[in-house]
Amino acid sequence: MRKNLKINLRRKVTQLSATFFTLLLVSVSCKKELTSVGDNLANTKLNHTIVDTFSMVTYSELLDTLESDETSISLLGAYIDPIFGRVDCGFVTQLVPDTYNPVFPAAPIVDSVVLALQFSSIEYYADLTNLNVEVYEISDVLIRADQEYYTKTVPNIVGSDLVKVGSSTIRPDIVKDVVVGNDTISAQFRINLKTSLGDQLIAIANSGGMNESFQSSAFKGLYVKTIDPIDGNGTVLYFSLEDILSKLTVYYHIEGGATEFFDLDINSECARYNSIQFDRAGTDVQAVLDNTLLGQEKFYTQGSAIRSIIKFPHILNLRNNVDGETDPKIINQAVLVLPVQDFVADPFNPSARLFIGRIVDNELSTFTSDYGFGSTINDNTEAYDDVNKEYRFDMTQEIQGLLLGDIENVGYRVYSSAFFGSTIERIIFNGSKSNLKNKPRLEITYTEY
């Protein structure tokens, strides 16, 4: 039993989020093998039985407070989902000078200021459409160490939009390389900012303010966001801000001279967080959140916001025979199958992998007995089966533990494996009373002894 190994959605494991999600991105094609517990009994003279008729309670719960600071993925964009409603994603980040106390020549002329954002391994979610971008200076002093920031946090801003006039509408290109000076670099999202920002930063440097306390005093950071989707459902872009190519660059020259540049980086010294707003008013999802009984028809998971709940209220009846007498059983295999609604024309693809955890309390979950034993994402999650449109979770040791009385029958949560505010991918699960053919089920193969 691993009751002491908890998945805590508070500061305790925020640093895990980057590793957890990064591993997801590089391993989505792998399939986790089921445990071999009880396999040697299935071919003996002992009778084994397969059953999948257990009643199941399914619904969704809102995760109202979720930390989103220092995640490996930063989100930018907005989309309108007919089922889940509207999602708006932006991020807040500090900047640090590439070199402290830089010396600029007299009377520099700022040519341009560019905020370059490097795409992550997953470049975007929903339709890839134009974005209307806004960028603001913030007045909040961010603290990276021992400070928590949440998805619902909205920063305080200073002044007006910093995006260069006429440059706010940007079409993301996730394929085409970018030529910067004499260098060709991989595709990235580049936002042209006003030259006045470059003038401001140079003035800070000339006054001695571009030092070790720059991001807590002279220039506290940027808030990058979008406004209404221009066309279609919209899109959300996924960025790696700590990538060496994610930075703000000031290009300048002196009269008659060549163009020079100066970088401000986004690195491990910078505090940052994702700021995400949801509007579910009038949606099917909000109806299920308000009335859990509706989760028997459909229930939902949404990264950074909504978790699915699965309960087996009568599973312990398997310990007894029809006369109510104790009837010991060995579980050869138990698999929880969760079918989803996934249509070809739907731009909102299900998550590549999902995590299941046993409920501890209103906030905490713990690893089930079948997971948490390895160091990779594959050891702790299950991949989406795109052919059968379902997720299959190994529950063999967990169900055996329930029947033996070693584990309390408290129910389970299903998360996006990047549940630390790093994704807004969503899933529609079929409920046990769905009108559709495929319904959630717990398939148990057991041997009596």
DRENMAR-823308 format. One record per residue: x, y, z of N, C-alpha, C, CB in turn. Coordinates in steps of 0.02 Angstrom, whole numbers, plus 50000, padded with zeros to 5 digits. Glycine has a CB too. Layout:
BEGIN
XYZXYZXYZXYZ/...
//
This chain:
BEGIN
500424994050000500005000050000500445006350000499535000050061/500195011549967500605017449959500205023649979500855018049887/499855023250035499425028750055499825035050071499005026750115/500465034150085500875039950100501115043550038501465037950142/501015040649979501245043649917500655047349885501535038349868/500595053749899500005057449878500165062149821499725061349937/499655063349782499705068349729499365074449756499375065849662/499765079249776499515085149810499515090849760499955086749871/498925093849749498875099249701499055105949733498165099549673/499515105749779499765111849809500515112149798499585112349884/500855116649831501565117949819501995111649824501815123049867/501775106749862502185100949876502455097549814501785096049915/502075097449760502305093949700502285098449638501885087849688/502255104849645502235109049587502845107949543502185116349607/503425106749572504025105649533503985099249493504635105449577/503545094649512503465088449474503135089749407503045083449513/502745095149402502325096049343502725096449279501915102349351/503285099849280503675100449218503905093649194504265104949229/504175089649240504405082949220503825078649198504775079649277/503275078949235502695074749221502435076049151502155075949272/502375082549133502095084149068502595083149012501835091249067/503235084749024503745083848973503795076548953504415086348997/503765072049002503785064948986503185062948944503815060849050/502625065948956502025064648916502155066048843501435068748941/502495071448829502575073648760503005068948719502865080548759/503455065248752503925061048714503735053748716504615061948740/503155052048744503015045048752502305043148736503165042848821/501965047148696501255045948685501115039748644500955051848651/501605036948610501475031148567501585024548603501915031448507/501805024648665501965018448700501345015848736502525019648751/501325009248746500755006048779501005002548841500405001048732/500705003948898500895000748961500614993748964500645004949020/501024988848985500794982048990500404981049055501384977248988/499904976649051499504975149110499914970849158498864971449091/499744971249223500094967249272499964959749261499874969249342/500424955649284500354948449276500064945049337501034945349261/499814949049384499514946049444498944941349426499264951649492/498984935149448498444930349438498454926949370497804933749446/498924928749326498924925849259499034918349260499444929149216/499434916049307499604908949308499014904649329500184907749354/498484907649353497904903749375497384902749321497594907149435/497404906949270496874906749220496854900349180496944912549175/497414896849173497444890849132497484884449174498034891149085/497354884949238497354879049280496664875949280497574880749352/496574870849322495924867449326495414871549366496004860649357/495664876849397495194881149433494764884949382495574886149479/494124885849398493684889549354493824896949359492944888049370/493814900449304493874907649307493274910749271494534910049275/493064916549296492454919749274492614926849251491924919749330/492274929049198492344935849174491684939449184492564936049099/491714945249216491104948949229491224956349217490854947749301/490734959949189490814967149178490154970849190491054968549106/489764968249236489104971049248489054975049313488594965449250/489614977149339489604980949401489314987949389490314981449431/488894990049434488614996849428489165001849442488024997849477/489095007649411489615012749414489295019649421490075012349351/489575023749464489355030649472489885035049440489255032449547/489675039449395490135043949360489875051049362490245041649288/490325055649374490155062749370490795066849365489725065049432/490735073349364491315077749358491325082649417491305081549291/491935084749435492005089749488492475095249466492255086449554/492335101249489492725107049471493315107849518492295113449471/493895108849490494485110349529494575117849527495125106649502/494315121149577494255128449576494925131949586493775130749629/495375128849623496025131949638496585127249617496085133549714/496975129349567497505125149541498125129349529497285121649477/498685127349558499305130849547499535130149474499855128149594/499815135449448500035135249378500715138649369499525138649333/501095139449423501735142849417502295137949402501885146649481/502755140349360503355136649340503185129949307503795135349399/502625129549272502475123549234502925123349172501725123349213/503015117349145503445116749086503125119649024503615109449074/502465120349024502095122948966501745129348985501585117648941/501805134348942501425140648950500915141148894501905146848950/500325143348911499755143248865499555150248843499155139748898/499395150948778499175157348752498655156148698499775161348723/498075159148707497555158548655496865158148686497685152448612/496375157348643495685156848665495305152548615495355163848673/494835148648641494385145048596493695144648626494655137948582/493205143448583492515142848604492295135748588492055148048569/492135132048640491935125048635491185124648646492335120548686/490815121648600490075121448608489865117248668489765118548546/490285112848692490115108648750490395111548815490385101548740/491025113848813491365116048874491345123648883492075113848872/491155127248832491135134548838491775137848815490985136448909/491895143648841492465147748820493065146748865492275155148819/493655146648835494285146048872494745151748849494615139148860/495025155448896495505160748882496145159348920495215167748901/496695158848883497335157148914497855162648901497595150448887/498185164748952498745169348946499275167348996498525176748958/499835170648994500355169049043500695175449066500875164249014/500975175049126501335180549157502045178149169500995183049223/502535182249153503225180149163503685186049178503485176249103/504185184749218504725189549227505225188849170505075188449295/505655193849163506215193749116506845195449154506095198749056/507405192649132508045194449162508535196349107508335188449204/508935201549117509415203549066509905197949050509805209749088/510065197148987510555192248967511235193748999510625191948890/511365200149008511965202449043511765208049090512525204948992/511965207549153511795212849200512215219049186511915210449273/511915224749199512245231249192512555232249122512785231949244/512155231249069512425232349002512565239748989511935229548948/513025241048944513195247848926512955249148854513955249148933/512525253948845512265255648779512635261848753511495256748780/512715262348688513035268348661512595274548670513195267448587/512885280248660512505286448666511995287048610512975292648666/511415289548627510875290848578510705284848534511065296748534/510565279048565510365273148524509665274148494510385266748566/509575271648435508915271948401508635264848399508975275048329/508055263848431507745257248434507405255848368507245256748493/507595250248336507295248348273506665244148284507795244448230/506705239348330506135234948343506235231348410506045229748286/505685228848436505695224848497505275218648482505425228848560/505555212748492505205206548474505185201848534505545203148414/504595199448550504515194148601504455187548563503885195448647/504965183348569504975176948534504785171348583505675175548503/504315167048562504065161648604504155155048567503315162748624/504525150548598504675144048565504115139148579505345141348590/503875135848526503355130848534503625124848573503085128548466/503175121648610503355115348644503275109548595502915114248708/503375103448619503295097648576502585097148550503485091248614/502095098948591501405099748568501325107148553500865097148621/501175108948490501175115948472500525119648487501325116548399/499955116148482499325119848490498755114848504499165123948426/498185117648523497575113848535496985117348502497455112848611/496515113448477495925115948439496135117848369495595122048475/495765122248336495935124248268496535129048269495335127548234/496965128448219497535133048213497305139148175498145129648179/497135144448210496855150448180497245156648202496105151248198/497085162248171497395168648190497255170248263497135174348145/497735173648294497655175948362497705183548365498175172748409/497295186548406497345193748422497715194248489496635197148426/498315196748487498755196548546498805203448579499455194148526/498835203348645498975209248684499535207748734498335211748721/499945212748748500505211948796500515218148841501185211048759/500565216848906500575222348955501145221549004499905222648992/501405227149027501865227149084501465226149147502285233649087/501725222249194501375221049257501675225149313501395213549275/501285226249366501525229849424501635225249484501035235349443/501445218849477501535214149533502265211949538501075207949523/502515211549599503175208749610503105201249618503515211949674/503345197549570503295190249571503885187249610503265187249500/503735181849646504255178449684504235171049664504155179349761/504785168549639504785161549615504795156649673505375160349570/505225157749721505315152949776504765153649828506005153849809/504445147949844503955147649899503365152449889504285149249964/503195153849826502615158049813502165154449764502835164949784/501515154249779501035150549738500625155249695500575146349783/500545153349632500125156949585499635152049553500545160649531/499035154349539498505149849519498235151649450497945149849571/497905146849419497625147949352497135153849352497275141649327/496785154849406496275160249407496575167049425495735158549458/497235167449436497555173749453497605178249391498255172449482/497385184449399497455189449346497905194949372496745192349324/498445196649335498925201449362498675208649357499585200849324/498995212949395498885220149389499355222849335498995223849457/499095227049291499495229449235499635236849240499125227949170/500155238949202500355245949200500305248349128501085246949228/499985253949117499975256849050499545253149000500665257349025/499685254448937499265251848883499605245848849499125257348831/499255243148800499495237348763500155239048730498975235148710/500655234548737501325235648711501425232948641501825232448757/500925229648612501005226948545501025232648495500425221948528/501485232248447501555237248395500895238048357502125235548347/500705244148344500075245448308500095241948240499965253148298/499555238348226499505234648163499815227748165499835238548110/500075225748224500425219248229500075214348275501125220248252/499475216148299499165211948350498875205448322498615215848384/498675205348259498395199248229498965195148200497865200948175/499045189048226499605184848206499345177948186500135184248263/499575175448130499415168648108499975164048130499305168348031/499865159448176500395154948198500625150348141500165150748258/501275149548134501555144748087502005140048126501945148348029/501775133848135502135129148177502655125148139501655124348210/502715126448073503155122448030503745126548003502765119647973/503615132447978504115136347942504665138947988503795142147907/505295137747969505855140448006505855148048002506525137647979/506175151148051506205158448055506925160648044505935160948123/507025165648001507685168447990507755174748032507795170047914/508245174748077508385180448121509105182548109508245178748196/509205188048074509885190048057510195185048010510315190948119/510745182148032511085177047993510915169948016511845178047996/510455169448062510285162948091509615160548067510295163248168/509555153948056508915150748041508735146348100508955146647975/508165147648131507965143948190507285140748178507935148548252/507115135948220506485132348212505885136948222506445126548261/505315134648199504705138748201504565141348271504095134648176/504355147648275504185150548339503655156048328504805153448375/503375158348382502865163548380503205170148400502255161848429/503175175148356503535181348366503035187148369504065182448311/503075190948423502625196648433503035203048429502255196048503/502855207448383503185213948376502895218848426503115216648303/503325221648468503115226348519503315233448500503405224348587/503045238248535503195245348521503915246948536502725249848561/504215251248495504915253248507504985257148572505165257548448/504425260048596504455263748660504655259148717503785267048675/504495252748712504705248048764505465247348763504365241148754/505765247248703506485246948698506815253148728506705246248625/506515258948714506765265148744506735264848820506355271248718/506185262148846506105261448918506645256948949505415258848935/506775251348917507255246548943507965249348940507225240048905/508125252948886508795255948881508875261348934508905258948811/508355265148947508385270248999508495267149067507735274448999/508175261449080508275257849143509005255749149507805251649148/509285253149094509985250949095510455256849108510175247649029/510335262449074510765268349082510735271349151510585273549031/510185270149187510125272749255510375267749307509395274449270/510645262149284510915257149330510415252149356511235260449388/509805252049327509285247749353509255240749324508635250849342/509685239349274509675232649244510185228249279509825233049167/510055227149344510495223249387510135217149414510765227549445/510405214049468510125207949495509415208749521510575205349550/509205214749537508525215849563508065218649509508545220649623/508275218249447507895221149391507165218949391508215219149325/507035212349397506355209749389505925210849451506375202449373/506215213249505505805214649564505735222149577506105211349624/506085226149537506035233349549505945237349485506655235749585/506415236849439506395241149380505875239149329507075241149347/505815232549314505335230149265505105223249288505655229849193/504485222949311504245217149348504005211349305503705219149395/503915212549239503725207049196503175208849146503495201249237/502955203749109502455204549056501865199949066502775203348988/501285202449045500685198349042500495197848968500085201549085/500505191748941500355190548871499695186948867500925186348836/499235189648827498565186948824498285187848754498105190248876/497695185048742497345186148679496635188648694497315179648637/496325191148642495625193048647495215188448602495505200548629/494615190248586494145185748553494445182048494493535189548530/494305175448487494515171748428494265175248365494255164448430/494685175548314494515179048253494035175048210495135180748213/494185168648202493755164548160493765157348187493985164648086/493245153648169493195146648192493135146248267493805142848170/493355140748294493315139548366493875142948404493325132148380/494415144748369494995147648402495535142548415494785150948467/496065144648447496625140148461496985142248524497115140048402/497335137548555497775138848612498455136148594497505135748678/498965140348599499655138348583500015136048646500025144148549/500475131248637500855128448692501595130448684500785120648695/501875133848734502565136348729503015133648784502555143948731/503655133348768504175131848818504555138248831504665126048792/504365141748884504655148248896505385147948919504255151948947/505575142548951506265142048973506735139548919506315137549034/506465138348859506895136848802507345142848788506475135048739/507955141548768508435146948757508205151848703509115144048738/507755149548658507515153848604506905157948623507365149648544/506635156948682506085161048707506385167048744505595157048754/506285173048718506595178948747506315185248716507365178748738/506475190948747506305197348720506955200548694505945201948773/506945203048632507545205948602507415213148581507775201748542/507875217548600507855224548579508385225448524507975229348640/508165227448465508615228848410508705236448405508345225848342/509335238748399509465245948398510085247548357509545248648470/510185253748342510795255948308510935263148328510725255348231/511535265448314511685272548321511725275448251512365273648360/511665281948246511645285348181512245283248138511645292948190/512085280148080512615278048034512935271448052513125283248031/512715268148106513025261948127512615255848111513155262148201/512905250048123512565243648110512075242148166513075237948103/511605237748151511095235848200511405231348254510505232248166/511255232848315511465228748373510835226148407511905232948423/510935221648455510345219148491510535217448563510055212948456/510025217148604510105215248674509525210748694510155221448721/509665205248728509155200348747508975200848821509385193348731/508335199848834508095198448902507795191448901507575203948927/508035187248946507875180048943507295178348990508495175948961/507015172448977506525169249022506855162749044505815168148988/507115162449104507495156649125507285154249194508235158049124/507685150049224507505146949288507505151949346507985141449304/507735158049334507695163149386507015166749385508255168249376/506645165849331506035169649320505425166149350505925170949246/505035169749388504375167349409503905168249350504115171049472/503425163649344502935164149290502335159749308503245161949221/501775161049276501185156849287500705157549229500835158549354/500275152549222499735152749173499115155749205499585145749145/498805160349170498185163549193497635161349146498255171349196/497155157349171496645154349129495955155949156496745146649125/495525158349111494835159749130494365155349089494665167249119/493845152849123493345148449091492655151649097493345141449124/492255150949045491565153249047491125147449023491455159649002/490805143949070490395138049055489645139449059490575132349101/489455145649065488755147449075488325144349020488665155049076/487805140649040487325137748994487575131548957487145142748944/488155128848975488425123048940488205116448973489185123348937/488275110948936488145104248963488615102749021488205098948909/489235105049015489725103849068489505107049133490415106349047/489285113249129489065116649190488465113049220488885123949175/488025110349178487445106649204487665100649245486995104449145/488175097049221488415091149258488765093349323488895087049215/489135098849320489455101349381488935103349433489905107349365/488355105849410487825107949456487405102049480487375113049421/487355096849439486935091049455487315084649438486255091349418/487625081549487488055075749474487675069849444488385073549538/487015069549454486625063949426486655063949350485895064449449/486755069749320486805070149247487445066849221486785077349224/487915065649266488535062349247488445055149229489035062849302/487865052349241487735045449221487615045049146487125042649259/487465050649114487375050749041488025052749007486815055649022/488335058149029488985060349005489365063349064488915065648947/490015062549064490425066049113491065068249080490565061549174/491435072749113491945076549078492595077249117491675083449062/493135077849079493785079849106494045085549065494295073749107/494335090549098494645096149063495275098149099494155102149058/495825098349061496465100149092496425106949126497005100349039/496725107349185496765113549225496105115549257496995119149183/495585111249253494945113549279494485108049305494585117149226/494385102549269493855097749286494135090749290493285098149235/493955087149342494155080149351493545075649348494525079149418/493635069649324493095064749322493125060349384493135060349258/492535058649409492475054349468492165047649447492055057749524/492475042149469492235035449455492155031849522492715031549407/491565028949534491455025149596491115018549580491035029149646/491285013349618490985006749612490625005049677491535001249595/490005007349684489665006749749489544999649773489015010349746/489514994749727489344987949747489904983049733488714985749712/490514985349723491064980949705491214975949760491684985049689/491104977849823491264973249878490794967349882491254977049944/490234967549846489794961749844490134955749811489154963449806/490664957049773491024951649740491374947049791491534954549692/491434949449853491754945249904491314939549926491944949549964/490664940049911490184935049935489854931349877489654938349979/489554925649893489164921949843488434924349846489204914349854/488004921249808487304923349804486934922549870486934919449750/487204918349914486884917349980487164922050032486984910150002/487624926650011487904931350058488484928650098487384933750104/488714922550081489274919550117489934921650087489214911850116/490444921950129491104923850104491334918950050491624924050162/491554921749994491744917649936492394920549908491174917449882/492974918549935493614921649914493744920849840494194918449954/494064925949812494224925949740494914928949729493684929949701/495244926449678495874929349656495724933149591496424923849645/495914939449589495804943449529496364942149479495764951149547/496194939049423496684937849371496834944249332496444932449323/496304947949319496384954249283495774958649294496504953049208/495884965049302495334969949308495524975949267495194971849382/495084978049222495214983749178494604988449179495364981349106/494734994749193494214999849189494235002749118494315005449243/493685002249082493645004549013493195010749011493364999048966/493465016348987493085022648982493045024848909493415028149026/492485023548875492385025748806492275033348804491785022148773/492495036348750492415043648743492065045348678493105047048746/491825051348674491535054048612492075057948576490895058448626/492305055248520492845058248482492685057648408493535054848499/492535063248377492315063148307492865066248263491655066948299/492905063748201493445065748156493455073248146493365062248089/492865076348138492835083448124492935087848186492175085048092/492975084848244493035088548306493765090648317492785084248366/493905097148323494605099248333494855098348404494675106548314/494405096548450494585095948520494765088648535494005098348566/495375086748520495585079848528495665077948602496245078648492/495505071648619495615069348688496355069448707495335062248697/496495069648771497185069548795497535063148773497205070248871/498175063648757498555057848735498615052648790499255060048713/498645054748853498695050048909498285052848967499435048948930/498035048349009497665050249069497945046649130496915048649061/497835049749187498055047249251497445045549294498525052349287/497475040149331496935038549378497225038249448496595031749359/496865041049496497095041049565496525039549613497405047749583/496685036449669496185034949720496045041149761496425029149766/495415042649775495225048649813495465048149885494465049649810/495775053549908495965054049978495505058950015496705056349984/495425064949987494965069850015494745074449959495295073850074/494485080249976494215084749925494745087349877493875090649958/495375087149896495905089749853496405084349833496265095349888/496535079649877497085075049866496865068449836497435073749931/497315065549797497235058749772497895055149783497025058549696/497885048549781498495044749788498535039649732498515041149856/499135037249717499215032149667498805025949684499965030349659/498515022849634498205016349644498745011049650497705014649587/498555004949669499034999649680499384997449616498694993649711/499074998949558499364996749494499815001949463498804995149446/499875007749493500285013149465500735016049518499845018649434/501195020249496501645023549543502275019649558501285024849606/502415014449520502995010349534503585011949488502825003049527/503485016049438504025017449391504185024749388503845015049322/504685026449349504925033349346504695037049283505675033449349/504365033649236504155036949175503405038049175504365032849113/503185042149129502475043649123502085037349107502355048949069/502385032849068502025026649049501875022249108502435022848999/502285022749161502175018549220501585020949261502795018449263/501355026949248500845029949292500215032249255501135035649328/500205031449189499625033849151499445028649098499775040649118/498885029849065498665025549010498555029648947498035021649029/498745026848890498685030448826497975029848798499195027648775/497795034848759497155034748725497175029948666496975041948701/496675025748662496605020948606496185024448552496265014148629/496525027148501496185030948450495755026648404496695034748409/495895020148401495515015548359494835014048392495905009048347/494865012048455494245010248491493925016148528494395004748540/494255021948527493995027948559493865026748633493345030148524/494385024748669494305023248740494975023448775493975016348749/494935023848842495515023048886495405016548925495615029248934/495945012748937495905006548976496405006849033496035000348930/496145006949094496565007449153496625000649187496275012649202/497234998549200497354992449238497164993549311498104990149232/496714989249336496474989849405496544983249443495734992149406/496964978749419497004971949447497184971849520497504967849408/497744974749538497954974749608497504979049651498674977249614/497234984349622496784988749659496144985049679496604994949618/495824981549632495214977949648495354972249696494894975149583/495924968849689496094963549737496164966449807496754960049716/496474972349811496544975549876495884977549907496984981649870/495414979749865494744981349889494404975249919494314984249833/494444969649883494104963549906494424960749969494114958249851/495074961749977495414959250037495324963950096496154958450023/495044969750084494944974550138495554978850153494744970950200/496064978350110496674982350120496574989550097497254979250084/496084990750054495974997350025495244999250036496144997449948/495135005450056494455007850067494135009550000494455014150113/493505007849992493145009049930492885016249929492565003949921/493325020949910493155028049912493065031149844493695031749949/493235027649790493155030349723493805032949695492645035749724/493775035249632494375036949594494265043349555494575031249547/494825046849543494825052749500495215051349437495115058949538/494975053949381495335053449318495535060549298494905050049262/496185061449285496465067949268496785067649198496985070149321/496845073549169497355074249118498015073549154497295081249081/498495070049123499135068849157499525075249168499555063949118/499355080549133499655087149146499155091349186499845090749079/499015089149247498475092349285498715098249327498145087349330/499315100849313499575106449352499485113149315500305105349368/498965113949277498865120249242499275120849179499005125849287/499445115149147499865115149088499485113449024500425110349096/498835112249029498455110248970497725112048979498535102748956/497365112748923496645113848925496295108648881496465121048903/496625103148866496315097848827495715095148866496815092148812/495215092848828494605090648862494355084048833494065095948858/493935080548873493675074048853492945073548873494095068348885/492535070548829491845068848844491795061348851491355071548788/491645058948911491565051748924490825049748919491845049948993/490705043848893490035041048895489885038748966489965035148845/489285040348991489085038049057488755031149054488615043049088/488635028249112488355021449115487635021249089488375018949187/487295026949087486615027149060486585030748992486155030649110/487155030948959487185034148894486755030548843487905034448869/486485034148794486115031148740486565027848689485675036248706/487215029148694487695026348647487865019148667488335030548645/488095015348618488225008148628488775006948679488415004948562/489335010548673489905009448717489815013348782490555011348682/489815009648836489725012548902490335010848946489065010148936/490465014748998491015013149042490885006449077491125018749094/491405002749089491324996149121491964994149156491134990849068/491874989949206492444986949241492454979549224492384988149319/492944977549185493004970549163493444966749212493294970049091/493154961849246493524958049297493534950649277493204958949368/494134947949276494214940649269494484938049335494714938849209/494114933249366494324930849432494284923249436493884934049486/494634920649485494644913449499494414912249570495354910549488/493944907549579493714905849645494154900249674492964903549644/494234900549740494654895449773494364893649841495384897849780/
//
